[in-house]
Amino acid sequence: VDTGIRSGTDVLKALALGARAVFIGRPVLFGLACGGSDGVKTVLNMLKQELTDDMACCGVTSIDQINKDILYKHT
């Protein structure tokens, strides 16, 4: 996936839909603009924590366990 990734939840959804890689551009650039290399580290840590929290909410403990069954369609 190469566009629209803004949060750890976006990463989780992309992986659940079958992505093998997720490119994170804009958030990293925002972190760089606001805080240099420390800002980039902060953004990446935030994304990692969001992904970890979302995985826990889905009962998933490993990236390998993520699949489309964790998704639901809001109607």
Phi and psi restraints in degrees (range 20) as a CNS / XPLOR table:
assign (resid 1 and name C) (resid 2 and name N)
       (resid 2 and name CA) (resid 2 and name C) 1.0 -129.3 20.0 2
assign (resid 2 and name N) (resid 2 and name CA)
       (resid 2 and name C) (resid 3 and name N) 1.0 24.4 20.0 2
assign (resid 2 and name C) (resid 3 and name N)
       (resid 3 and name CA) (resid 3 and name C) 1.0 -165.2 20.0 2
assign (resid 3 and name N) (resid 3 and name CA)
       (resid 3 and name C) (resid 4 and name N) 1.0 149.6 20.0 2
assign (resid 3 and name C) (resid 4 and name N)
       (resid 4 and name CA) (resid 4 and name C) 1.0 81.3 20.0 2
assign (resid 4 and name N) (resid 4 and name CA)
       (resid 4 and name C) (resid 5 and name N) 1.0 5.6 20.0 2
assign (resid 4 and name C) (resid 5 and name N)
       (resid 5 and name CA) (resid 5 and name C) 1.0 -83.7 20.0 2
assign (resid 5 and name N) (resid 5 and name CA)
       (resid 5 and name C) (resid 6 and name N) 1.0 116.6 20.0 2
assign (resid 5 and name C) (resid 6 and name N)
       (resid 6 and name CA) (resid 6 and name C) 1.0 -125.8 20.0 2
assign (resid 6 and name N) (resid 6 and name CA)
       (resid 6 and name C) (resid 7 and name N) 1.0 -13.7 20.0 2
assign (resid 6 and name C) (resid 7 and name N)
       (resid 7 and name CA) (resid 7 and name C) 1.0 -148.5 20.0 2
assign (resid 7 and name N) (resid 7 and name CA)
       (resid 7 and name C) (resid 8 and name N) 1.0 169.1 20.0 2
assign (resid 7 and name C) (resid 8 and name N)
       (resid 8 and name CA) (resid 8 and name C) 1.0 -62.9 20.0 2
assign (resid 8 and name N) (resid 8 and name CA)
       (resid 8 and name C) (resid 9 and name N) 1.0 -31.0 20.0 2
assign (resid 8 and name C) (resid 9 and name N)
       (resid 9 and name CA) (resid 9 and name C) 1.0 -64.4 20.0 2
assign (resid 9 and name N) (resid 9 and name CA)
       (resid 9 and name C) (resid 10 and name N) 1.0 -39.7 20.0 2
assign (resid 9 and name C) (resid 10 and name N)
       (resid 10 and name CA) (resid 10 and name C) 1.0 -61.9 20.0 2
assign (resid 10 and name N) (resid 10 and name CA)
       (resid 10 and name C) (resid 11 and name N) 1.0 -39.9 20.0 2
assign (resid 10 and name C) (resid 11 and name N)
       (resid 11 and name CA) (resid 11 and name C) 1.0 -63.2 20.0 2
assign (resid 11 and name N) (resid 11 and name CA)
       (resid 11 and name C) (resid 12 and name N) 1.0 -45.8 20.0 2
assign (resid 11 and name C) (resid 12 and name N)
       (resid 12 and name CA) (resid 12 and name C) 1.0 -59.9 20.0 2
assign (resid 12 and name N) (resid 12 and name CA)
       (resid 12 and name C) (resid 13 and name N) 1.0 -45.8 20.0 2
assign (resid 12 and name C) (resid 13 and name N)
       (resid 13 and name CA) (resid 13 and name C) 1.0 -63.9 20.0 2
assign (resid 13 and name N) (resid 13 and name CA)
       (resid 13 and name C) (resid 14 and name N) 1.0 -40.7 20.0 2
assign (resid 13 and name C) (resid 14 and name N)
       (resid 14 and name CA) (resid 14 and name C) 1.0 -63.3 20.0 2
assign (resid 14 and name N) (resid 14 and name CA)
       (resid 14 and name C) (resid 15 and name N) 1.0 -44.3 20.0 2
assign (resid 14 and name C) (resid 15 and name N)
       (resid 15 and name CA) (resid 15 and name C) 1.0 -64.2 20.0 2
assign (resid 15 and name N) (resid 15 and name CA)
       (resid 15 and name C) (resid 16 and name N) 1.0 -39.8 20.0 2
assign (resid 15 and name C) (resid 16 and name N)
       (resid 16 and name CA) (resid 16 and name C) 1.0 -64.7 20.0 2
assign (resid 16 and name N) (resid 16 and name CA)
       (resid 16 and name C) (resid 17 and name N) 1.0 -29.7 20.0 2
assign (resid 16 and name C) (resid 17 and name N)
       (resid 17 and name CA) (resid 17 and name C) 1.0 -86.0 20.0 2
assign (resid 17 and name N) (resid 17 and name CA)
       (resid 17 and name C) (resid 18 and name N) 1.0 1.0 20.0 2
assign (resid 17 and name C) (resid 18 and name N)
       (resid 18 and name CA) (resid 18 and name C) 1.0 111.3 20.0 2
assign (resid 18 and name N) (resid 18 and name CA)
       (resid 18 and name C) (resid 19 and name N) 1.0 1.7 20.0 2
assign (resid 18 and name C) (resid 19 and name N)
       (resid 19 and name CA) (resid 19 and name C) 1.0 -63.4 20.0 2
assign (resid 19 and name N) (resid 19 and name CA)
       (resid 19 and name C) (resid 20 and name N) 1.0 140.7 20.0 2
assign (resid 19 and name C) (resid 20 and name N)
       (resid 20 and name CA) (resid 20 and name C) 1.0 -100.6 20.0 2
assign (resid 20 and name N) (resid 20 and name CA)
       (resid 20 and name C) (resid 21 and name N) 1.0 -13.1 20.0 2
assign (resid 20 and name C) (resid 21 and name N)
       (resid 21 and name CA) (resid 21 and name C) 1.0 -150.7 20.0 2
assign (resid 21 and name N) (resid 21 and name CA)
       (resid 21 and name C) (resid 22 and name N) 1.0 150.6 20.0 2
assign (resid 21 and name C) (resid 22 and name N)
       (resid 22 and name CA) (resid 22 and name C) 1.0 -133.7 20.0 2
assign (resid 22 and name N) (resid 22 and name CA)
       (resid 22 and name C) (resid 23 and name N) 1.0 119.6 20.0 2
assign (resid 22 and name C) (resid 23 and name N)
       (resid 23 and name CA) (resid 23 and name C) 1.0 -89.8 20.0 2
assign (resid 23 and name N) (resid 23 and name CA)
       (resid 23 and name C) (resid 24 and name N) 1.0 132.1 20.0 2
assign (resid 23 and name C) (resid 24 and name N)
       (resid 24 and name CA) (resid 24 and name C) 1.0 -118.2 20.0 2
assign (resid 24 and name N) (resid 24 and name CA)
       (resid 24 and name C) (resid 25 and name N) 1.0 105.2 20.0 2
assign (resid 24 and name C) (resid 25 and name N)
       (resid 25 and name CA) (resid 25 and name C) 1.0 -105.5 20.0 2
assign (resid 25 and name N) (resid 25 and name CA)
       (resid 25 and name C) (resid 26 and name N) 1.0 -67.1 20.0 2
assign (resid 25 and name C) (resid 26 and name N)
       (resid 26 and name CA) (resid 26 and name C) 1.0 -58.8 20.0 2
assign (resid 26 and name N) (resid 26 and name CA)
       (resid 26 and name C) (resid 27 and name N) 1.0 -47.2 20.0 2
assign (resid 26 and name C) (resid 27 and name N)
       (resid 27 and name CA) (resid 27 and name C) 1.0 -58.4 20.0 2
assign (resid 27 and name N) (resid 27 and name CA)
       (resid 27 and name C) (resid 28 and name N) 1.0 -38.5 20.0 2
assign (resid 27 and name C) (resid 28 and name N)
       (resid 28 and name CA) (resid 28 and name C) 1.0 -65.6 20.0 2
assign (resid 28 and name N) (resid 28 and name CA)
       (resid 28 and name C) (resid 29 and name N) 1.0 -40.9 20.0 2
assign (resid 28 and name C) (resid 29 and name N)
       (resid 29 and name CA) (resid 29 and name C) 1.0 -64.9 20.0 2
assign (resid 29 and name N) (resid 29 and name CA)
       (resid 29 and name C) (resid 30 and name N) 1.0 -38.6 20.0 2
assign (resid 29 and name C) (resid 30 and name N)
       (resid 30 and name CA) (resid 30 and name C) 1.0 -61.8 20.0 2
assign (resid 30 and name N) (resid 30 and name CA)
       (resid 30 and name C) (resid 31 and name N) 1.0 -44.5 20.0 2
assign (resid 30 and name C) (resid 31 and name N)
       (resid 31 and name CA) (resid 31 and name C) 1.0 -61.5 20.0 2
assign (resid 31 and name N) (resid 31 and name CA)
       (resid 31 and name C) (resid 32 and name N) 1.0 -41.3 20.0 2
assign (resid 31 and name C) (resid 32 and name N)
       (resid 32 and name CA) (resid 32 and name C) 1.0 -63.9 20.0 2
assign (resid 32 and name N) (resid 32 and name CA)
       (resid 32 and name C) (resid 33 and name N) 1.0 -43.8 20.0 2
assign (resid 32 and name C) (resid 33 and name N)
       (resid 33 and name CA) (resid 33 and name C) 1.0 -65.3 20.0 2
assign (resid 33 and name N) (resid 33 and name CA)
       (resid 33 and name C) (resid 34 and name N) 1.0 -35.5 20.0 2
assign (resid 33 and name C) (resid 34 and name N)
       (resid 34 and name CA) (resid 34 and name C) 1.0 -88.2 20.0 2
assign (resid 34 and name N) (resid 34 and name CA)
       (resid 34 and name C) (resid 35 and name N) 1.0 -27.5 20.0 2
assign (resid 34 and name C) (resid 35 and name N)
       (resid 35 and name CA) (resid 35 and name C) 1.0 -147.3 20.0 2
assign (resid 35 and name N) (resid 35 and name CA)
       (resid 35 and name C) (resid 36 and name N) 1.0 17.3 20.0 2
assign (resid 35 and name C) (resid 36 and name N)
       (resid 36 and name CA) (resid 36 and name C) 1.0 63.1 20.0 2
assign (resid 36 and name N) (resid 36 and name CA)
       (resid 36 and name C) (resid 37 and name N) 1.0 -148.0 20.0 2
assign (resid 36 and name C) (resid 37 and name N)
       (resid 37 and name CA) (resid 37 and name C) 1.0 -64.8 20.0 2
assign (resid 37 and name N) (resid 37 and name CA)
       (resid 37 and name C) (resid 38 and name N) 1.0 -32.1 20.0 2
assign (resid 37 and name C) (resid 38 and name N)
       (resid 38 and name CA) (resid 38 and name C) 1.0 -66.2 20.0 2
assign (resid 38 and name N) (resid 38 and name CA)
       (resid 38 and name C) (resid 39 and name N) 1.0 -35.6 20.0 2
assign (resid 38 and name C) (resid 39 and name N)
       (resid 39 and name CA) (resid 39 and name C) 1.0 -64.9 20.0 2
assign (resid 39 and name N) (resid 39 and name CA)
       (resid 39 and name C) (resid 40 and name N) 1.0 -39.4 20.0 2
assign (resid 39 and name C) (resid 40 and name N)
       (resid 40 and name CA) (resid 40 and name C) 1.0 -64.1 20.0 2
assign (resid 40 and name N) (resid 40 and name CA)
       (resid 40 and name C) (resid 41 and name N) 1.0 -45.4 20.0 2
assign (resid 40 and name C) (resid 41 and name N)
       (resid 41 and name CA) (resid 41 and name C) 1.0 -59.4 20.0 2
assign (resid 41 and name N) (resid 41 and name CA)
       (resid 41 and name C) (resid 42 and name N) 1.0 -41.2 20.0 2
assign (resid 41 and name C) (resid 42 and name N)
       (resid 42 and name CA) (resid 42 and name C) 1.0 -63.1 20.0 2
assign (resid 42 and name N) (resid 42 and name CA)
       (resid 42 and name C) (resid 43 and name N) 1.0 -46.0 20.0 2
assign (resid 42 and name C) (resid 43 and name N)
       (resid 43 and name CA) (resid 43 and name C) 1.0 -60.7 20.0 2
assign (resid 43 and name N) (resid 43 and name CA)
       (resid 43 and name C) (resid 44 and name N) 1.0 -47.1 20.0 2
assign (resid 43 and name C) (resid 44 and name N)
       (resid 44 and name CA) (resid 44 and name C) 1.0 -64.7 20.0 2
assign (resid 44 and name N) (resid 44 and name CA)
       (resid 44 and name C) (resid 45 and name N) 1.0 -38.4 20.0 2
assign (resid 44 and name C) (resid 45 and name N)
       (resid 45 and name CA) (resid 45 and name C) 1.0 -65.3 20.0 2
assign (resid 45 and name N) (resid 45 and name CA)
       (resid 45 and name C) (resid 46 and name N) 1.0 -38.6 20.0 2
assign (resid 45 and name C) (resid 46 and name N)
       (resid 46 and name CA) (resid 46 and name C) 1.0 -63.2 20.0 2
assign (resid 46 and name N) (resid 46 and name CA)
       (resid 46 and name C) (resid 47 and name N) 1.0 -45.6 20.0 2
assign (resid 46 and name C) (resid 47 and name N)
       (resid 47 and name CA) (resid 47 and name C) 1.0 -61.9 20.0 2
assign (resid 47 and name N) (resid 47 and name CA)
       (resid 47 and name C) (resid 48 and name N) 1.0 -42.6 20.0 2
assign (resid 47 and name C) (resid 48 and name N)
       (resid 48 and name CA) (resid 48 and name C) 1.0 -61.9 20.0 2
assign (resid 48 and name N) (resid 48 and name CA)
       (resid 48 and name C) (resid 49 and name N) 1.0 -43.9 20.0 2
assign (resid 48 and name C) (resid 49 and name N)
       (resid 49 and name CA) (resid 49 and name C) 1.0 -65.8 20.0 2
assign (resid 49 and name N) (resid 49 and name CA)
       (resid 49 and name C) (resid 50 and name N) 1.0 -41.4 20.0 2
assign (resid 49 and name C) (resid 50 and name N)
       (resid 50 and name CA) (resid 50 and name C) 1.0 -61.7 20.0 2
assign (resid 50 and name N) (resid 50 and name CA)
       (resid 50 and name C) (resid 51 and name N) 1.0 -44.3 20.0 2
assign (resid 50 and name C) (resid 51 and name N)
       (resid 51 and name CA) (resid 51 and name C) 1.0 -62.0 20.0 2
assign (resid 51 and name N) (resid 51 and name CA)
       (resid 51 and name C) (resid 52 and name N) 1.0 -45.2 20.0 2
assign (resid 51 and name C) (resid 52 and name N)
       (resid 52 and name CA) (resid 52 and name C) 1.0 -61.8 20.0 2
assign (resid 52 and name N) (resid 52 and name CA)
       (resid 52 and name C) (resid 53 and name N) 1.0 -44.4 20.0 2
assign (resid 52 and name C) (resid 53 and name N)
       (resid 53 and name CA) (resid 53 and name C) 1.0 -62.7 20.0 2
assign (resid 53 and name N) (resid 53 and name CA)
       (resid 53 and name C) (resid 54 and name N) 1.0 -44.6 20.0 2
assign (resid 53 and name C) (resid 54 and name N)
       (resid 54 and name CA) (resid 54 and name C) 1.0 -65.4 20.0 2
assign (resid 54 and name N) (resid 54 and name CA)
       (resid 54 and name C) (resid 55 and name N) 1.0 -38.9 20.0 2
assign (resid 54 and name C) (resid 55 and name N)
       (resid 55 and name CA) (resid 55 and name C) 1.0 -61.2 20.0 2
assign (resid 55 and name N) (resid 55 and name CA)
       (resid 55 and name C) (resid 56 and name N) 1.0 -42.9 20.0 2
assign (resid 55 and name C) (resid 56 and name N)
       (resid 56 and name CA) (resid 56 and name C) 1.0 -62.4 20.0 2
assign (resid 56 and name N) (resid 56 and name CA)
       (resid 56 and name C) (resid 57 and name N) 1.0 -40.2 20.0 2
assign (resid 56 and name C) (resid 57 and name N)
       (resid 57 and name CA) (resid 57 and name C) 1.0 -63.7 20.0 2
assign (resid 57 and name N) (resid 57 and name CA)
       (resid 57 and name C) (resid 58 and name N) 1.0 -26.9 20.0 2
assign (resid 57 and name C) (resid 58 and name N)
       (resid 58 and name CA) (resid 58 and name C) 1.0 -92.2 20.0 2
assign (resid 58 and name N) (resid 58 and name CA)
       (resid 58 and name C) (resid 59 and name N) 1.0 -2.0 20.0 2
assign (resid 58 and name C) (resid 59 and name N)
       (resid 59 and name CA) (resid 59 and name C) 1.0 75.4 20.0 2
assign (resid 59 and name N) (resid 59 and name CA)
       (resid 59 and name C) (resid 60 and name N) 1.0 25.1 20.0 2
assign (resid 59 and name C) (resid 60 and name N)
       (resid 60 and name CA) (resid 60 and name C) 1.0 -108.3 20.0 2
assign (resid 60 and name N) (resid 60 and name CA)
       (resid 60 and name C) (resid 61 and name N) 1.0 132.3 20.0 2
assign (resid 60 and name C) (resid 61 and name N)
       (resid 61 and name CA) (resid 61 and name C) 1.0 -112.1 20.0 2
assign (resid 61 and name N) (resid 61 and name CA)
       (resid 61 and name C) (resid 62 and name N) 1.0 -5.0 20.0 2
assign (resid 61 and name C) (resid 62 and name N)
       (resid 62 and name CA) (resid 62 and name C) 1.0 -144.6 20.0 2
assign (resid 62 and name N) (resid 62 and name CA)
       (resid 62 and name C) (resid 63 and name N) 1.0 147.6 20.0 2
assign (resid 62 and name C) (resid 63 and name N)
       (resid 63 and name CA) (resid 63 and name C) 1.0 -55.9 20.0 2
assign (resid 63 and name N) (resid 63 and name CA)
       (resid 63 and name C) (resid 64 and name N) 1.0 -35.7 20.0 2
assign (resid 63 and name C) (resid 64 and name N)
       (resid 64 and name CA) (resid 64 and name C) 1.0 -63.6 20.0 2
assign (resid 64 and name N) (resid 64 and name CA)
       (resid 64 and name C) (resid 65 and name N) 1.0 -21.5 20.0 2
assign (resid 64 and name C) (resid 65 and name N)
       (resid 65 and name CA) (resid 65 and name C) 1.0 -86.4 20.0 2
assign (resid 65 and name N) (resid 65 and name CA)
       (resid 65 and name C) (resid 66 and name N) 1.0 -8.7 20.0 2
assign (resid 65 and name C) (resid 66 and name N)
       (resid 66 and name CA) (resid 66 and name C) 1.0 -73.9 20.0 2
assign (resid 66 and name N) (resid 66 and name CA)
       (resid 66 and name C) (resid 67 and name N) 1.0 126.5 20.0 2
assign (resid 66 and name C) (resid 67 and name N)
       (resid 67 and name CA) (resid 67 and name C) 1.0 -151.0 20.0 2
assign (resid 67 and name N) (resid 67 and name CA)
       (resid 67 and name C) (resid 68 and name N) 1.0 178.6 20.0 2
assign (resid 67 and name C) (resid 68 and name N)
       (resid 68 and name CA) (resid 68 and name C) 1.0 -66.5 20.0 2
assign (resid 68 and name N) (resid 68 and name CA)
       (resid 68 and name C) (resid 69 and name N) 1.0 -15.1 20.0 2
assign (resid 68 and name C) (resid 69 and name N)
       (resid 69 and name CA) (resid 69 and name C) 1.0 -66.8 20.0 2
assign (resid 69 and name N) (resid 69 and name CA)
       (resid 69 and name C) (resid 70 and name N) 1.0 -18.1 20.0 2
assign (resid 69 and name C) (resid 70 and name N)
       (resid 70 and name CA) (resid 70 and name C) 1.0 -83.0 20.0 2
assign (resid 70 and name N) (resid 70 and name CA)
       (resid 70 and name C) (resid 71 and name N) 1.0 -9.3 20.0 2
assign (resid 70 and name C) (resid 71 and name N)
       (resid 71 and name CA) (resid 71 and name C) 1.0 -90.7 20.0 2
assign (resid 71 and name N) (resid 71 and name CA)
       (resid 71 and name C) (resid 72 and name N) 1.0 152.7 20.0 2
assign (resid 71 and name C) (resid 72 and name N)
       (resid 72 and name CA) (resid 72 and name C) 1.0 -137.0 20.0 2
assign (resid 72 and name N) (resid 72 and name CA)
       (resid 72 and name C) (resid 73 and name N) 1.0 156.2 20.0 2
assign (resid 72 and name C) (resid 73 and name N)
       (resid 73 and name CA) (resid 73 and name C) 1.0 -101.4 20.0 2
assign (resid 73 and name N) (resid 73 and name CA)
       (resid 73 and name C) (resid 74 and name N) 1.0 121.1 20.0 2
assign (resid 73 and name C) (resid 74 and name N)
       (resid 74 and name CA) (resid 74 and name C) 1.0 -81.8 20.0 2
assign (resid 74 and name N) (resid 74 and name CA)
       (resid 74 and name C) (resid 75 and name N) 1.0 122.2 20.0 2
